[in-house]
Amino acid sequence: MAGAAASLFGVAIVLVAVTLVRTQLFIVRVAGTSMEPTLVSGEAVLAVRSWPSNWLRPGTIVLIRGYGGVPLDSSAAAQADALLIKRVTHVGGQTVCLRAEEMIQTVECSKSWTSRLLLNELDLARTLILKTREVFVMADRREDGFDSRCFGPVAVDAIAGIAIRKLTSRSIRPIHSGSDARGQPTGASH
């Protein structure tokens, strides 16, 4: 009888572990060139949906829902499902300093956040102090990046996950390119 109870307990532990893995981890496939050379289009990345607060720091690669929650135009509903993969450069309380030539000025960019920029008259740099639950993200390949220089700071709540491992063909079996095991989209664009 004790052996059967121990066996049932072991099965229960395995089921709990599998459930936690399936609900907390997800796989995305990189699309685009903005994160090269770190991440190349077509590569798979393992991400975690929830994380300890100390994991979110400069250098962390994050997946952002819908351009950080910033509606850029009338197709905002379609953007809400988009995932961007970017690197955190600054976290809440830190000061971001951008030279004029680093600012991305395109039609798609949200201008609403730029009112928070302060101009330093000496070197014409613009600075922004991030709020507590904000991060500033940038592409590794700056010239291709659609990032916080365009859509502004990202609310921590708009982060869908943190990339924890780049997956290679040796570490995973092939993934269906359309969705993960729960039917969620797997593509993360630049």
N, C-alpha and C positions, 0 to 999 in steps of 0.2 A: 504494500500500500504506500509506503514512504517513497519507494522508487517511482511509482506512478505520479505521485504529487510533485516530486522533483522534476520529472519529465514534463508535466504540464506547466510547471513554473518556468522551465527552460523555453518551452514553446511560447509562452506568454511574453517572455523577455525578448525573444527574437521578433515576434509580431510588433511589439512596441518599438523596437529599434528600426524595423523596416518602415513602419508608419512615420516615424520621425524623419528618416532619410527621405522618404517620398514627399513629405510636406515641407521640409526645410531646404532641400537641395534641388537645383534645376540646372539644365544644360542649355547653353545658347551657342549658336554658330555665328561667328563674326562675319559681317558683310561690310565691305569698304576698306579703305586704306588709311584712315585717320589714326589708327593705333599702331601702325608699323613703326619700327621693326618688332615691337613687343608681341603684337597679335596681328596675324595675317588673315586676310579674307579667306573664309572656308574653315578656319580652325575652330575647334570646339573648346568652350570654357565651362568649367564647373563653378557654379555660384551658390551662395547661401542666402536664404531669404531673411534671416534675422541673425544678429551678431552682437557681440559685446561692444559697448560704446568706444572702447580703446582701439578697435579695429579700423574705425573711420578716422584716418589721418592722412596727411600729405603722402602721396605715393600709392595709395590704395586705388585699385581699379574697381569702378562701380558700374552698375547697370541702372540707367535712369529711365523712368517712365515718362513718356510724352514730353520731351524737351524740358524736363525739370518742372513740369506743371504749368509752363508759360504758354498760353495760347498765342500762336504767332499769326494766324490768319483765320479765315472762315472755316477751314477744314480742321479745326481744333479737335473735333470728335475723332477723326481718323488718327490724329497725332497722339491721342491719349493712349493708344495701344502700342505705339512705337517704343522700342527700347534702344537707347544709345549706350555705348560702352565708352567710358572716358576715365581719365586718371584724376584723382583729387589732388589739387595743388595747394589749396588753403582750406582751413576749417573755421568754424565759428569763433569769433573774437580776433582772428588774424586779419592783417591788412593786405589787400591785394593792390599791387602797383602795376599799372599798364601804361606803356608808352603809346603815343598816338598811333604809331604804325602797327601796334599790336592789336588795336581794336578792329573788329570785323564789322564792316558796314555793308550790309546787303539788305535787299528789300524784305527778306524773310525775318530779319532780326527784330527782336522786341526792343523798342526804344524806351519802354517804361522804366526799366531798371537803371538806365544811364543817368537819370536825375539824381541818383544817390552818389555818383562819382564826384570827388572833390579834385579840383585842378590845382596842381603845384606849379606856380608861376615860374619857378627857377628852371625846371627841366621839362616843363609841359607834360609831365606824367600825370596820370589820373589815378587816384587812390579810392579804395572802397573798403570800409571796415565791415566784415561779415557779421551778421546777427548770429546768436547762439546756435540755432538749429539750421544753419546754412553751410554749404560747401561751394567752392569754386572749382570747376572741373575744366580740363583742357585735353585736347588730343595730343598724343605723343608726336605725331607728325603735324606740327603747328600750321603749316601752309595749307593742309587739307581739312583742318578742323572746323567743325560746326559745334561749338562748345560754349562755355560761359562767357566768352568774349562776345558772343552773339546774343544768347538768350538770358544772360545774367546768372546770378547765384542760384543754386539749386536747393530747395528745401529738403532737409533730411528725409522727410516723409515721402518725397518723390523718388527716393532710391529704392529700386526693386530688389537689389541684391548686391553682394560684394563678390567679385571674382576671387576664388581661392586656389584655382589650379587650371593650368592650360592642359587640355587633354590631348594625348597623342594617339595614333592608331594602335599603339601597343597597350595603352592604358584603358581603352574603352572599346566596346563593340560599335559598329556603325550606328549612327542615330538617324532616325527619320527626319528629314530636313524641315518638315512642316510643323511639328509640335513635339512636346515632351510627353512623358508617360501620362500626364494629367490633361493633355490636350492643349496646353499653353503654347503660344508661339515661341520658336527657338531662335529666330534670327535677331541679331543685335547689329544695328547699322552704325555707320560712322556719323 
